[in-house]
Amino acid sequence: MNAIITVVGTDQVGIIAKVSAYLSAHRINIVDISQTILSGNFVMMMMADLTGSDIAVDECKRGLSSLGDELGVSVSMMHERVFSAMHRI
């Protein structure tokens, strides 16, 4: 299963490192990643492969959300198909 993870918030040191470390700790592979800074705002999108994950999807979502709270950024995760359907023109 692939999921799209988005991170948005004020730029600061360590956002990519901490999100990546969380995913790695749960055996979640980052398949693709894009990040940019827009007017001081950090914006990142990742495609992650949860096939080998050692935690359930809902638990991963909660963990990423909690990590976002600690970092002062918004972190969300959704199934790749849901993301694609939402952004279809």
C-alpha positions in Angstrom: 0.0 0.0 0.0 1.3 3.5 -0.9 0.3 6.6 1.1 0.8 10.3 0.5 2.2 12.1 3.5 2.1 15.9 3.6 3.9 18.2 5.9 3.2 22.0 6.1 4.3 24.6 8.5 7.0 27.2 9.4 10.4 26.1 8.2 12.8 24.9 10.9 15.8 22.6 11.1 15.1 18.8 11.4 11.6 18.4 9.9 12.7 16.0 7.1 15.0 14.2 9.5 12.4 13.6 12.2 9.6 12.6 9.8 12.0 10.3 7.9 13.3 8.8 11.2 9.7 8.0 12.3 9.0 6.3 9.0 12.3 4.3 9.1 11.6 3.2 12.7 8.4 1.6 11.5 9.9 0.0 8.3 8.1 2.4 6.0 10.0 3.2 2.8 10.0 6.6 1.2 9.4 6.0 -2.5 9.4 9.7 -3.6 9.8 13.0 -1.9 9.4 16.7 -2.8 9.9 19.7 -0.6 10.1 23.4 -1.0 10.0 26.6 1.0 7.2 29.0 0.1 7.5 32.4 1.8 9.1 30.9 4.8 6.6 28.0 4.9 7.9 24.5 4.6 5.9 22.2 2.3 6.7 18.6 1.8 5.0 15.7 0.0 6.2 12.1 0.3 5.0 8.9 -1.3 5.6 6.1 1.2 5.3 2.3 0.8 3.7 0.8 3.9 3.9 -2.8 2.7 6.6 -3.8 5.2 5.3 -1.5 8.0 5.2 -2.9 11.6 2.3 -0.7 12.6 -1.3 -0.3 11.4 -2.2 2.6 9.1 -4.4 4.4 11.8 -1.6 4.1 14.3 0.9 5.6 11.8 -1.5 8.5 11.1 -1.8 9.2 14.8 2.0 9.0 15.3 2.7 11.3 12.4 0.1 13.8 13.7 1.6 13.7 17.2 5.1 14.3 15.6 3.7 17.2 13.7 2.3 18.7 17.0 5.8 18.4 18.5 7.4 20.1 15.5 4.6 22.8 15.2 3.7 21.6 11.7 0.7 19.9 10.2 1.4 16.3 9.1 -1.3 14.2 7.4 -1.3 10.8 5.6 -3.9 9.4 3.2 -4.0 6.4 0.9 -2.6 7.1 -2.6 -5.9 6.3 -4.3 -7.8 8.8 -2.1 -5.2 11.4 -2.8 -5.4 10.8 -6.5 -9.3 10.9 -6.5 -9.3 14.1 -4.6 -6.9 15.8 -7.1 -8.4 14.5 -10.3 -9.5 17.4 -12.6 
